[in-house]
Amino acid sequence: MKKRPEFLAANRGKRYATPGFVLLVHDRRDDTPAKRLGITITKKVGNAVVRNRMRRRFRELAAELLPELGKAGADHILIGRDGGIERDFSLLREEMTKALRKLGGENRSVEPVEPKATEGEPRSADKRPSTGSGLR
């Protein structure tokens, strides 16, 4: 989704707030079962590098969780919050899973989604690979 009227229409839908993001789900009430995604992050969150990193994290979460837990025929909007970039990815995944189950409209008894293994080595939920000297 890229057009402002689509985002404004989704603002009338259900919302679920977490410390890292706000999820809006708006049923389009049309005949298409497509699950659309929109991501918005204001400049208050940080500079372009920070916002783009957050956007990439949200896209990864959506690609992993929306096909299974998203509502068919609905627009899903992720609004980035200031604390979202520092949050652990596994914690964001848990929050997104909880939000999608709550706003999906159906009471789903699906087991929690496990992280997908990448080529080479499995992804660890506790630990992320080091990318430097460790100084922050």
C-alpha positions as CSV (number, residue, x, y, z in Angstrom):
1,M,0.0,0.0,0.0
2,K,1.3,3.4,-0.9
3,K,-1.6,5.8,-1.2
4,R,-2.6,8.1,1.6
5,P,-6.4,7.4,1.3
6,E,-5.7,3.7,1.8
7,F,-3.8,4.4,5.1
8,L,-6.5,6.8,6.2
9,A,-9.2,4.2,5.6
10,A,-7.2,1.6,7.5
11,N,-7.1,4.1,10.5
12,R,-10.8,3.3,11.1
13,G,-10.0,-0.4,11.6
14,K,-9.1,-2.3,14.7
15,R,-5.8,-1.4,16.4
16,Y,-3.4,-3.2,18.7
17,A,-0.5,-1.2,20.4
18,T,2.8,-2.7,21.6
19,P,5.9,-0.9,22.8
20,G,7.6,-1.4,19.3
21,F,4.7,-0.8,16.9
22,V,1.0,-0.3,16.4
23,L,-0.9,-2.7,14.2
24,L,-4.0,-1.6,12.4
25,V,-6.3,-4.1,10.6
26,H,-9.0,-2.9,8.4
27,D,-11.4,-5.2,6.5
28,R,-11.7,-3.7,3.0
29,R,-15.1,-5.5,2.4
30,D,-14.3,-6.2,-1.2
31,D,-14.2,-9.5,-3.0
32,T,-10.4,-9.8,-3.1
33,P,-8.8,-12.1,-0.4
34,A,-5.5,-10.4,-0.7
35,K,-3.7,-9.4,2.5
36,R,-2.1,-6.0,2.0
37,L,0.6,-4.5,4.1
38,G,1.5,-0.8,4.7
39,I,4.3,0.4,6.9
40,T,4.7,3.9,8.2
41,I,7.4,5.3,10.4
42,T,7.6,9.0,11.3
43,K,10.8,11.1,11.4
44,K,10.4,11.3,15.2
45,V,11.6,7.7,15.4
46,G,15.1,8.5,14.0
47,N,17.0,9.3,10.9
48,A,16.6,7.6,7.5
49,V,19.0,4.8,8.4
50,V,17.0,3.9,11.6
51,R,13.7,4.2,9.8
52,N,14.8,2.0,6.9
53,R,16.2,-0.6,9.3
54,M,12.9,-0.7,11.2
55,R,11.0,-1.0,7.9
56,R,13.2,-4.0,6.9
57,R,12.5,-5.7,10.2
58,F,8.7,-5.1,9.8
59,R,8.8,-6.5,6.3
60,E,10.5,-9.6,7.5
61,L,8.0,-10.1,10.3
62,A,5.1,-9.6,7.8
63,A,6.5,-12.0,5.3
64,E,6.8,-14.6,8.1
65,L,3.5,-14.1,9.9
66,L,0.9,-12.5,7.6
67,P,0.4,-15.5,5.3
68,E,-0.6,-17.7,8.3
69,L,-2.1,-15.3,10.8
70,G,-3.2,-12.3,8.7
71,K,-6.9,-11.6,7.9
72,A,-7.9,-12.3,4.3
73,G,-9.3,-9.3,2.5
74,A,-7.8,-6.9,5.0
75,D,-5.2,-4.1,5.1
76,H,-2.6,-4.5,7.7
77,I,-0.7,-1.3,8.7
78,L,2.4,-1.3,10.9
79,I,3.2,2.0,12.5
80,G,6.7,2.1,13.9
81,R,7.2,3.4,17.4
82,D,10.3,4.9,19.0
83,G,11.2,1.8,21.0
84,G,10.8,-0.6,18.1
85,I,14.3,-0.4,16.7
86,E,16.0,-1.5,20.0
87,R,13.6,-4.4,20.7
88,D,14.8,-7.9,20.2
89,F,13.5,-9.4,17.0
90,S,12.1,-12.5,18.7
91,L,10.2,-10.2,21.1
92,L,8.8,-8.3,18.1
93,R,7.8,-11.6,16.5
94,E,5.9,-12.6,19.7
95,E,4.1,-9.3,19.9
96,M,3.2,-9.4,16.2
97,T,1.9,-12.9,16.6
98,K,-0.3,-11.9,19.6
99,A,-1.6,-8.8,17.8
100,L,-2.5,-10.7,14.6
101,R,-4.3,-13.4,16.6
102,K,-6.2,-10.8,18.5
103,L,-7.2,-8.7,15.5
104,G,-7.6,-11.5,13.0
105,G,-11.2,-11.9,14.0
106,E,-11.1,-15.6,14.4
107,N,-10.2,-17.5,17.5
108,R,-7.2,-19.5,16.3
109,S,-5.7,-22.3,18.2
110,V,-2.5,-22.3,16.2
111,E,0.8,-23.1,17.9
112,P,3.3,-20.2,18.2
113,V,5.2,-19.6,15.1
114,E,8.8,-20.8,15.3
115,P,11.6,-18.8,13.5
116,K,12.5,-20.3,10.1
117,A,15.9,-21.7,9.7
118,T,18.1,-20.0,7.1
119,E,20.7,-21.7,4.9
120,G,23.7,-22.9,6.8
121,E,22.7,-22.6,10.4
122,P,19.4,-22.4,12.3
123,R,18.4,-19.0,13.7
124,S,18.6,-18.7,17.4
125,A,15.9,-16.8,19.3
126,D,18.2,-15.9,22.2
127,K,21.3,-14.7,20.4
128,R,22.0,-12.6,17.3
129,P,25.4,-12.7,15.5
130,S,27.9,-10.1,16.5
131,T,28.5,-7.5,13.9
132,G,31.4,-5.6,15.4
133,S,33.6,-4.9,18.4
134,G,30.6,-5.0,20.7
135,L,31.0,-1.3,21.7
136,R,27.8,0.7,21.3
